[in-house]
């Protein structure tokens, strides 16, 4: 597929999606969101790709938010459709068999913060800023912010951030659990690459199943989620990868996983 607002590059088991609207601080409009959904779907079909990094072009913004100019004249029905489009993007990332890392290199506000939270990890440069300031515009987060933020930082802190429309720095985001690591700007992509290599060396079917059961288990009771885990554990014992991984351990050699 060809894209106008994003770049898609591959390097072995790692793919990188870069949002390329630098003059607009990489703001999300319908075209960007649609192209991101397309890229996620494209990568899902590629067995060689194990980890995907999402970042923004330039050094000012990951994604500074949704495109307010495009949203200004939306009526309620159009606004809901736009919210559903953003929701579809978040769902496509969360349900993907690949691991997604948000490399936040600047502002991650509104829809940008929501996009990052849909990823499995958030690694941030020390100069990054995070927030859900939609109430300052008379709106609320519409791409999952009211639901994913409490799951990351707790309901009280999420309310404080959303109700107040506060923007916080990278260190505060790390302290409250919104991001997973803060590094110097020049080290951001190498940190993501190092993690990608670590993940790619593991069994891809096992990683995908671990992601699936952890995500689905969040909406279940503990008892239900434990059953989900037990079923997945058992099913993996029918895979060649599981036999290869355990055989390699016994033989004291590196495993050669094939995703089978």
N, C-alpha and C positions, 0 to 999 in steps of 0.2 A: 504494500500500500504506500501511497505518497501522502505527505502531510504538509500543510502550509504554516501551521502555528507551533508545531513541535518538531523536535529532532529525535530520531531513534537510531541508536548505535549499538553494535554488539561486539564483544571482545571475549571469545570463549564462552564460558558459562554465565557471564555478566552482560546484561543489557542496560543501557542508560537512556532514559527518556528526559529530554530537556524542553521545558516550555519556553518558547522563543517569541515573547512579546515584550522585549526589554524596555521599549519606549513607554509601554503601558504598565511597567513593573510586573509584567507577566500575569496581568489580571485575567481571570477566567470568564470568557464569554461562551456562548453556545457552541461556537465552532471549536474552541480549544477543548471543551469538555467532551464533545463528540469525537474529536481526534484522539484524545486520551483514552476513551473507551475503545476505540478502534485499535490502538496500539496495545492495550492490555489484552484484547482478544487475539490479536495477531501473535503476541508472544506466548499466549497460553498454548498455542499449537506447536511450539518449537521445543522439542524435548531437550535440546542442547542448552537452553537457557534455564538456569536454576534461580538466579537472583536478579531483581530489577531495581535500579536506583532511579528515583524521580528527583529532578532538581530544576532550578530556574536559570535562565540565561542572565549573564552579567553578575555583578557583585552587590547589587542593592536589594534584590528581592527573590525569594523563592516563588511566592505568589502573594501579591499585596492585597488580594481579595477578589471578589467577583466584580465584573465590569459594571460599575454603577451607571455609566452612560447608557448601556444597553438595557439596564433594568428600570430606568427612570419612568418610562411610560407603560410598563406592563400592567395589564389589568389582573384581577385576582386569578382568573383561570390560567392566563399566561404565566403568572408568577408561580403557581403551583406546578405547572409543567416544567418550568426552569428548575425548581427545587427537585422535582422527580428526576430530571436529567443528572443533576449533581449527585443525587442519591444513587442512581444507577452506576455512576463512576465509582463511588465509594464501595458499593456492593461488589463490583467486578474485581476490585483490588482485594477486598477481604476474602472473597470466595476463590481467588486464584490459587492454583497449586504452587505458584512461584512465591518466593519471599520478596517483599517490597520494602525498600529502605528509602525514607524521605531524607534527602541531603539538603537541609535548610540553610541557605547561604545568605539570608537577609530577612526581609519582612515576610512573615507568614501570618497574615491577618484574614479574618473572615473565612472565605472559601479556601484560602491558602492554608490556614490552620486546620480546617476540616479535611482537606486533601492529605495533609501530613498525618493526621490522626487515623486515616483509613489504612495507612501503611503499617507494616509489622513493627518497624523501628523508626525512630526519629533521631537522626544525628544532626547536630546544629553547630554552626560556626559561632564563635564567641560574640559576634556582632549581631546575631539574629534577634528578632523581635516577634513575639507571639501575642495573639489576642482575638477575641470575638466581639468586635465593637459595633455589631449591627444595631443595637438598641439606640445608638447615637444617630442612626438614620431612620428611626421609627420602625425598624424591622427586627427580626430575630434570625439566628443562624438557620439556614435552610438546607445545608448539605450534610447534616448529621451532627452539628456542633452541640446541640442541646442533649444529645444522647451519648456520643463518644467521649466528650469532655468529662462528664461525671464518672464514666467508667475508667478514665485514666487518672483523675486527680481527686475523686470523691465529690459527692453532691454539694457540700457546703462551699468548697473552693470553686467549683464550677459555677455555682450561682453567683458568687462574688465576682468572678471574671465576666460572666455574661451580663448580669444586671448592671454592673458598673461600667461595662465596655472597656475595661482596663487593657492596656498594652504592657507586657512584661518582657524583661530581657532574658537572654539565654540562661543565665545562672539561676534566676528565679524559676524558669521553666523546668530546669533540671531538679531543683530542690523540691518542687511539688510533684514531680513525676510525669510531667507533660512530655519531656524529651528524655532520651536514654543516654546521651553523651553530648558533651560540649567540647569542641576542639578549636584550635586556631584556624582561621579561614583557609590558610594554605594547606592544612592537613585534612580538610573535610573529605575530599574525594578519596584520598588514600585510605582513610579510616573506613569508608564504605567498601572500598575494594578489598581491604583485608578481611572484613567480615564476610563479604561475598565469597571469598576463597575458602574461608573456614566452613561456611554452609555448603558450598558446592562439593566439598570433599566428603560429605556425609551422604547417606542413602537418600536419593531424591523422593522415593515413594514414602519413606519414613518421615521425612521433613514435611511433605505435603499432607500426610495423614495427621501428624502432630498439629499442624496449623488448622486443619479442618476441625478436629475434635475440640481443640481449645477455643476456637471461634464459636462453634455451635453450642458448646457446653456453657457459654456465658448466659444463654437464655433458658437454661434448664435448671432443675433442682440438682443438688449434689448427687443424689442417688441416680437420677437419669443420666447425668454426665459421666458417672463412673461406668455405667453399662455401655455407653457410647465408646469410652476408652477401651474397655475390655474387648469389645467386638473388633475394634480397629487393631488392637494388639494381636488378636488371634488371626485376623485376615492377613496381616503382614507375614505371618509364618508360612503362608502359601506362596511367597514371592522368592524369585531367584536372588534378589538383592539381600534379603534377610539371611539366606543360607551363605551367600558370599561373604557378608559382613562378619558372621560368626565364625566361618571357616578361616577367614583371614586373621581374625583375632587369635584363634587357636594356633594357627601356623606362624604367628608373629610376623605378619607382613601387612602392607597397605591393601585395603580393600579396593576392588575394581567394580564399582557399581555401574549398572547399565540401565537402571530404571525399569526393571522387569521383575 
